[in-house]
């Protein structure tokens, strides 16, 4: 290379723009989950059925209950009997309203304890949820009710004094029935908010498992700090009681658990059958609460 060529090359290098710095990846949203033992299915029963339901639930799954009381748990005037049932298979919040139930309460399926109610509400909205009511105080903290794609309603809680519940023996499963119109969007929203991981996605599960022989459906299972979730994707043309089972409870021995449940007045609506590597059944407790129970095949 002669001197002139070298000088031109050097000048071109000197005036060439520096490469743009790499863009930093967007920061992940914080994970506000506390633990699945603090997350509850909300069960609404009449005051007449309240005690009978709680007794049948604990007789089936064991565990203890909190002290029963009467409270205002909504931001507008209302009164309800309320009690927690803390079992090794999952926790429930039981409500027996003594007054009409104000909107939007009664349609939320679950309550999830979060570390920061304002941060969690903002994160939910960021990931696509709609607040059905802005955050409000309750007797022991603050709450907000949100709705995800497909009309999935849930309540987020924050407690003034951090509770201390024993860890669960088995983690329950939030069972969500959706059509294909909403399923992928809901999963995207929930995985973003909850830092959830898809653990199983079967595109063509046998429809007989949800009362649709001759058809197929999609079964998606997820797990996060809020616990487990099963998204059941179908055409929505479900015979009763499918779609009414909000929570699935994992037990060591399904047959033995069904026997205990029956002795406590629980009705078996769908007998034990194989479903995605499990033995599964659907039951109805006194007061009308419908749930799924399952154990691993061979258990």
C-alpha positions as CSV (number, residue, x, y, z in Angstrom):
1,X,0.0,0.0,0.0
2,X,1.5,3.4,-1.0
3,X,1.6,6.4,1.2
4,X,-1.4,8.1,-0.4
5,X,-3.6,5.0,-0.2
6,X,-2.7,4.6,3.4
7,X,-3.6,8.2,4.2
8,X,-7.0,7.9,2.5
9,X,-7.8,4.6,4.4
10,X,-6.7,6.1,7.7
11,X,-9.0,9.2,7.1
12,X,-11.9,7.0,6.2
13,X,-11.5,5.0,9.4
14,X,-11.3,8.3,11.4
15,X,-14.6,9.7,10.0
16,X,-16.5,6.4,10.0
17,X,-19.3,6.6,12.6
18,X,-18.8,4.5,15.7
19,X,-21.1,1.4,16.0
20,X,-24.3,2.2,18.0
21,X,-24.2,0.8,21.5
22,X,-26.3,-2.3,22.0
23,X,-29.7,-1.6,23.4
24,X,-30.3,-2.9,26.9
25,X,-32.9,-5.6,27.3
26,X,-36.1,-4.2,28.9
27,X,-36.1,-4.8,32.7
28,X,-38.4,-7.7,33.7
29,X,-41.4,-6.7,35.8
30,X,-41.0,-7.6,39.5
31,X,-42.5,-10.8,40.8
32,X,-45.0,-9.9,43.4
33,X,-46.0,-13.4,44.4
34,X,-45.7,-14.4,48.1
35,X,-46.4,-18.2,48.0
36,X,-49.3,-20.6,47.0
37,X,-50.2,-21.2,50.7
38,X,-51.4,-17.6,50.8
39,X,-53.5,-17.8,47.6
40,X,-57.1,-18.7,48.0
41,X,-60.1,-19.8,46.0
42,X,-63.1,-17.5,46.8
43,X,-66.1,-19.6,47.7
44,X,-69.5,-17.8,48.1
45,X,-72.2,-19.8,49.9
46,X,-75.4,-18.9,51.6
47,X,-75.3,-18.3,55.4
48,X,-77.4,-21.4,55.9
49,X,-74.8,-23.6,54.1
50,X,-71.7,-21.8,55.5
51,X,-70.8,-24.1,58.4
52,X,-71.8,-27.3,56.6
53,X,-69.6,-26.4,53.7
54,X,-66.5,-25.5,55.8
55,X,-66.9,-28.7,57.8
56,X,-67.2,-30.9,54.6
57,X,-64.1,-29.2,53.1
58,X,-61.8,-29.8,56.1
59,X,-63.2,-33.3,56.5
60,X,-62.1,-34.0,53.0
61,X,-58.7,-32.4,53.0
62,X,-57.8,-31.9,56.6
63,X,-56.2,-28.8,58.0
64,X,-57.6,-26.0,60.2
65,X,-59.8,-23.0,60.0
66,X,-59.5,-19.4,61.1
67,X,-61.9,-17.9,63.6
68,X,-65.2,-17.1,61.9
69,X,-66.4,-13.5,62.0
70,X,-68.6,-10.9,60.3
71,X,-66.8,-8.2,58.3
72,X,-67.1,-5.5,55.7
73,X,-64.7,-6.7,53.0
74,X,-65.9,-4.5,50.2
75,X,-65.4,-0.7,49.8
76,X,-69.2,-0.1,49.7
77,X,-71.6,-1.0,52.6
78,X,-72.0,-4.7,53.0
79,X,-71.6,-7.4,55.6
80,X,-70.5,-11.0,55.2
81,X,-69.6,-14.0,57.3
82,X,-66.0,-14.9,56.5
83,X,-63.6,-17.7,57.3
84,X,-60.4,-19.3,56.0
85,X,-59.9,-23.0,55.6
86,X,-56.2,-23.8,55.6
87,X,-55.7,-27.4,54.3
88,X,-52.5,-29.2,53.1
89,X,-54.1,-29.3,49.6
90,X,-54.9,-25.5,49.4
91,X,-56.5,-22.6,51.1
92,X,-60.0,-21.2,50.6
93,X,-61.7,-17.9,51.6
94,X,-65.4,-18.6,52.4
95,X,-67.9,-15.8,52.2
96,X,-71.6,-15.9,53.3
97,X,-73.0,-12.5,52.6
98,X,-75.6,-11.2,55.0
99,X,-76.4,-8.3,52.6
100,X,-76.6,-8.2,48.8
101,X,-73.2,-8.6,47.2
102,X,-72.0,-5.4,45.7
103,X,-70.3,-5.3,42.2
104,X,-67.8,-6.6,41.1
105,X,-67.6,-9.1,44.0
106,X,-68.8,-12.7,43.7
107,X,-67.4,-13.3,40.2
108,X,-63.7,-13.3,41.2
109,X,-62.4,-16.8,41.3
110,X,-59.2,-16.4,43.4
111,X,-57.4,-14.1,45.7
112,X,-53.6,-13.8,45.4
113,X,-51.5,-12.3,48.1
114,X,-48.9,-9.9,46.7
115,X,-45.9,-8.0,48.2
116,X,-47.0,-4.6,47.0
117,X,-50.6,-3.9,46.0
118,X,-49.8,-0.8,44.0
119,X,-46.9,-2.3,42.2
120,X,-48.9,-5.5,41.5
121,X,-51.9,-3.6,40.2
122,X,-49.7,-1.5,37.9
123,X,-47.9,-4.6,36.6
124,X,-51.3,-6.4,36.0
125,X,-52.5,-3.4,33.9
126,X,-49.2,-3.2,32.1
127,X,-49.6,-6.9,31.1
128,X,-53.1,-6.4,29.8
129,X,-55.5,-6.7,32.8
130,X,-58.3,-4.3,33.5
131,X,-59.0,-3.1,37.0
132,X,-62.7,-3.7,37.7
133,X,-62.4,-1.6,40.8
134,X,-59.5,0.5,42.0
135,X,-57.6,-0.6,45.1
136,X,-59.4,-0.2,48.4
137,X,-58.8,-0.9,52.1
138,X,-60.1,-4.0,53.9
139,X,-59.9,-4.9,57.6
140,X,-56.4,-6.3,57.3
141,X,-54.9,-4.6,54.2
142,X,-55.7,-3.5,50.7
143,X,-57.2,-5.2,47.6
144,X,-57.9,-4.7,43.9
145,X,-60.0,-6.8,41.5
146,X,-58.7,-7.3,38.0
147,X,-59.9,-9.0,34.8
148,X,-57.7,-10.8,32.3
149,X,-58.4,-11.8,28.7
150,X,-61.4,-14.1,28.4
151,X,-63.1,-12.6,31.5
152,X,-60.9,-14.2,34.1
153,X,-61.5,-12.2,37.3
154,X,-59.2,-12.4,40.3
155,X,-58.5,-10.3,43.4
156,X,-55.0,-9.3,44.5
157,X,-54.4,-8.8,48.2
158,X,-51.8,-7.1,50.4
159,X,-51.8,-7.6,54.2
160,X,-50.7,-4.9,56.7
161,X,-49.1,-7.6,58.9
162,X,-47.5,-10.4,56.9
163,X,-49.3,-13.7,57.5
164,X,-47.4,-16.9,58.3
165,X,-49.2,-20.0,57.0
166,X,-47.6,-23.5,56.8
167,X,-46.4,-24.6,53.4
168,X,-48.8,-26.8,51.4
169,X,-48.3,-30.5,51.0
170,X,-49.7,-30.2,47.4
171,X,-50.3,-27.1,45.4
172,X,-53.8,-26.6,44.0
173,X,-54.5,-25.8,40.4
174,X,-56.5,-22.8,39.1
175,X,-58.7,-24.3,36.3
176,X,-59.6,-21.8,33.6
177,X,-61.8,-22.7,30.7
178,X,-61.4,-20.5,27.6
179,X,-62.0,-20.6,23.9
180,X,-59.2,-20.2,21.4
181,X,-60.2,-16.5,21.0
182,X,-58.7,-15.7,24.4
183,X,-56.4,-18.5,25.4
184,X,-53.1,-17.4,23.8
185,X,-53.6,-13.8,24.9
186,X,-54.5,-14.8,28.5
187,X,-51.4,-17.1,28.7
188,X,-49.2,-14.2,27.4
189,X,-50.7,-11.8,30.0
190,X,-50.4,-14.3,32.9
191,X,-46.8,-15.4,32.1
192,X,-45.7,-11.8,31.9
193,X,-47.3,-10.7,35.1
194,X,-46.8,-13.9,37.2
195,X,-43.4,-14.9,35.7
196,X,-45.2,-18.2,35.0
197,X,-43.7,-21.0,33.0
198,X,-45.6,-23.3,30.6
199,X,-44.9,-26.8,31.8
200,X,-47.2,-28.7,29.5
201,X,-49.1,-27.8,26.2
202,X,-51.1,-30.6,24.6
203,X,-52.8,-29.4,21.5
204,X,-55.2,-32.3,21.0
205,X,-56.2,-33.9,24.3
206,X,-59.2,-36.3,24.2
207,X,-62.4,-34.3,24.4
208,X,-64.1,-37.1,26.5
209,X,-62.0,-35.7,29.4
210,X,-64.3,-32.6,29.4
211,X,-67.5,-34.2,28.3
212,X,-66.9,-33.9,24.6
213,X,-66.4,-37.4,23.2
214,X,-65.3,-37.3,19.5
215,X,-63.6,-33.9,19.9
216,X,-60.3,-32.7,21.0
217,X,-59.2,-29.8,23.2
218,X,-56.0,-28.0,24.2
219,X,-54.6,-28.4,27.7
220,X,-52.0,-25.9,28.9
221,X,-50.4,-26.2,32.4
222,X,-48.4,-23.4,34.0
223,X,-46.6,-22.9,37.3
224,X,-45.5,-19.7,39.1
225,X,-45.1,-18.2,42.5
226,X,-48.9,-18.0,42.7
227,X,-49.2,-21.8,42.3
228,X,-50.4,-24.0,39.4
229,X,-52.8,-23.2,36.6
230,X,-54.5,-25.3,34.0
231,X,-55.9,-23.6,30.9
232,X,-58.5,-25.7,29.2
233,X,-59.1,-24.5,25.6
234,X,-62.2,-25.8,23.8
235,X,-65.1,-24.6,21.7
236,X,-66.9,-23.8,25.0
237,X,-69.8,-26.2,24.2
238,X,-69.3,-27.9,27.6
239,X,-71.9,-30.1,29.3
240,X,-72.5,-29.5,33.0
241,X,-70.5,-29.5,35.3
242,X,-67.4,-28.9,33.1
243,X,-66.3,-25.3,33.4
244,X,-67.8,-24.9,36.8
245,X,-64.8,-26.4,38.5
246,X,-62.6,-23.5,39.5
247,X,-59.9,-25.3,41.4
248,X,-58.2,-28.7,41.1
249,X,-56.8,-30.3,44.3
250,X,-53.9,-32.7,44.1
251,X,-54.2,-35.6,46.6
252,X,-52.1,-38.7,47.3
253,X,-55.0,-41.2,46.9
254,X,-58.0,-40.1,44.9
255,X,-60.1,-43.1,45.8
256,X,-59.5,-42.6,49.6
257,X,-60.2,-38.8,49.3
258,X,-63.5,-39.4,47.4
259,X,-64.5,-41.8,50.2
260,X,-63.8,-39.2,52.9
261,X,-65.6,-36.6,50.8
262,X,-68.7,-38.8,50.4
263,X,-68.8,-39.4,54.1
264,X,-68.8,-35.6,54.6
265,X,-71.8,-35.1,52.3
266,X,-69.8,-34.3,49.1
267,X,-71.4,-35.5,45.9
268,X,-69.3,-36.9,43.0
269,X,-70.5,-35.4,39.8
270,X,-67.9,-36.9,37.4
271,X,-66.5,-40.3,38.6
272,X,-62.7,-40.9,38.6
273,X,-61.2,-41.1,35.1
274,X,-57.9,-40.7,33.4
275,X,-57.0,-37.2,32.3
276,X,-53.5,-36.1,31.2
277,X,-51.5,-38.6,33.3
278,X,-53.8,-38.3,36.2
279,X,-56.9,-39.8,37.8
280,X,-59.4,-37.0,38.0
281,X,-62.9,-36.5,39.4
282,X,-65.3,-33.6,39.8
283,X,-67.2,-33.1,43.0
284,X,-69.8,-30.8,44.6
285,X,-69.6,-29.7,48.2
286,X,-72.6,-28.8,50.4
287,X,-73.5,-25.3,49.4
288,X,-72.7,-25.8,45.8
289,X,-68.9,-25.4,45.5
290,X,-67.7,-27.5,42.5
291,X,-64.1,-28.6,42.4
292,X,-61.8,-31.1,40.7
293,X,-59.6,-33.6,42.5
294,X,-56.7,-35.6,41.0
295,X,-53.8,-37.9,41.8
296,X,-51.0,-39.1,39.6
297,X,-51.8,-42.3,37.7
298,X,-50.7,-45.3,39.7
299,X,-51.1,-43.4,43.0
